[in-house]
Amino acid sequence: MSVASVPALGERVSSGGAASSAARRWIISSWVDRLLILLTPLVATPAVLLLNSPWVGLQAETISLIVTSFFATGHHLPGLIRAYGDRELFERFQWRFLLAPPLVFLAYFPLYTYHYDLYRLIILTWATWHGLMQLYGFVRIYDAKVGSISPRTARWDWLVCLCGFVTARLFRPEQVSYTLDHWYSAGGPVLSPGMVSALRWTA
C-alpha cells in the first residue's frame, strides 16, 4: 500500500466516525424517530376522522374504547415493565411505586361518587403533567445523546415544556371554561378575569 493511500484511509475512518456519531443522536434513526414521534398525529388524526365518518360510521365512544383497550396497553405496559422490572429504578422510587397504585385506587371511588368535579380537576392536572413529563423525557434523551446534560439545560427544557403545555390550555377558551366550571363546582374561590389573563400571559 502506498503512502498516498494512507490519508484516504484516514478520511474514510474519519467519515465513518462522523456517521457513527450522527447515528447516536437518534433513538432509532432520524427518519424513524420523526415518523414515530413528530408525524404520528398527522397519521392518527385522519384515521380517527375516517373511522368517525359516515362511510365507516364508528361512534366516538367505540373509537375511544378501541384506543383505551388496545393502544393504551402499548402506551402503559413499557413504563410498568421499566418501573417494576428495573432494579435500580425500583430501589430509587420503591415506596412511590408500592404505595401510589393502591392509594390512587382507594381515592378513586369516593372522589368519583361524592366529589366528581374535584376528581375531574385532579385528572386534568395529572393528564397535563403526564404529557408534559413525557415530552420532557424525550427532550432529555436527545440532549443526553449529544452530551448536553448540565442542570441548567435540564431546567430550561423543563420550563419550555411546562410553558408549552400550560399556555396551550390557558389560550383555549373552551379549556379555560371547562376548567373553571369544575373549579367553581368543587368549591374553589372566584378568579377574576384579570387574574385569568395574568396567568395566561405569565405562562
N, C-alpha and C positions, 0 to 999 in steps of 0.2 A: 504494500500500500504506500503510495507516495505521500510526501509531506503536504502537498497541496490539498489532499483529500481530508486531512485532519480537521481544518476549520469547518468544512462542510458537515463532517460528522458531528462536530461540536454544535453547529447550528441546528442540526436535526435533534440532538439531545435537548438543547435549549427550547426548541419549538415543542417537543414532546412534553417537557416540564411545564411550559406555559399552558398547553392544552389540559394537562392534568390539574393544574391549579385552577383553571377556569371551570373544569368539571366539578371541583369540590365546592364551588359556590352554590350549587343547586342540590336539592334533596334527591331528585332522580336525574333530570336533565332540564335545560332551560325551557324547551317546548312542552315537555310533560308537566313540569311544575306550573307553567302558565295555564295549561289546559285544565288541570285539576283544581287549581286554587283561584285563578282570576276569571277564567272563562266559563266555569260551571254555571253561574247564574244565567249566562246567555244561552245555555242549553236547557237548563231546568225550567226557566220561565216559559218559553214556547211550548215545552212538553206539558206543563200544567195547564196552560191556556187551551191546548189541543184536547186534552182529556176532559176539560170542562166545557168544551164547545158543543153545539147541537149535533155535530157529526159523530162524536163519541158518546156524549151525554152522561159522563160520570159527575155525580154531585160533589160539591166541595167537601162534604163530610166523608165521603168514600175516599177521596184523594188524601185527605188528612189521615184517615185510618191506615191507608197503604204506607204513607210516609212514616207514620208513627211505629207501625208494627214491623216494617221491613228495613227501611233505610236508617231508622234510629238505632237499630241494632249495630250496624256498621259504624255509627257515629259514637255510641257509648261504649261498646264492647272493648275496643282497643285501650281506651282510657282506664276501664276497670281492670283489664289484664295487667296494665303497667302499674296501676296503683297498688294492687294486691299481689302482683307477681314479681315486682322488682324489690328485692330485699332491702337495698339501700334506701330507696324512696319510702317504702313502708315503715322502716325503722325511724326515718326522719319525721314522718307525719302519722305515727301509729295511732295515737288517741283520736286524732281527727278522722282518720279512715274508719276506726272502730265505732266511734260514738255518733258521727254525723248521720249515717243512714237510719238507725233506729230512732233518733231524735226527730229527724225530718218526718219519718213515717208516723210517729206518735202525734206530732203537731198538726199534721195534715187534716185529719178528720174533724177535730173541734174548730179549727180555723175555717175550713170549708163550710161547715154547718152553721156556725154561730157568728163568724166574722169574715164573711165572704169578701168584702171589699178590702180588708186588710190582707187576706190571702192573695187577692189579685195584685195588690201593691208589692207584696213580697215576691211573687212570681215575676212581675215586671222588672223589679230591681235585680233579681237573680239572673233573668234572661239577658238583661243588658250587660251585667258583669261577666256572665259566661261567654257571651260573644266577644266582649272586649278582651278578655284574657286569652281567648283562643287566637285572636288576631295578634295580640302582644306576643304570644308564644311563637307564632310563625315569624314575626319580625326578629325576635331574639335568635331563632335558629339561623336565619340568614345572616344576621350580624356576627354570630359566632363563626360561621363558615368563612367570613372574610377577616376574622381576627378582631372585630370591634366588640370588646367585652367589658369596656370600662363602665363603672357605676353611673357616670354622667350620661353616657349613651343610653343605658337602660332606663334611666329616669325620663329622658326626653322621649324615648319610644313609648313609654307608658303614658305620658301626658298627651302625646299626639293621638294615641289610641283612645284615651279617655275622652278627649275633646271630640274626636270623630263620632263616637257612639252617642254621647250625651247631647251634643249640638244637633245631631240629626233628629233626635226625639223632640228637642225643645223648639225646633223650627218647623215642625209639622203640627198645624193647628188641631188636627183630629187626635194626635197623640197627646198633646197638652190637655185637650178637653177630656179625653178618656182617663188620663192620669189624675187630673184634678177632681173628676167625678168620684173616683174611688177614694181619693184622699179625703174629700169632704164627707163622704158616706162613712168612712172609717173613723170620723171624729177629729180630723186634722184641723188646725186653725186656718182661718181665711187668709189667702195670699192675695195681696193687691196686684193689679195689672202692672204697676211699676216694678214690683218685686219679681214677677214672672219675666218681664222684659229685661231686668238687670241680670237675672240668672241666664237668660238666653244669650245675651251679648257677652257675659263673662265666660261662658262655656265656649 
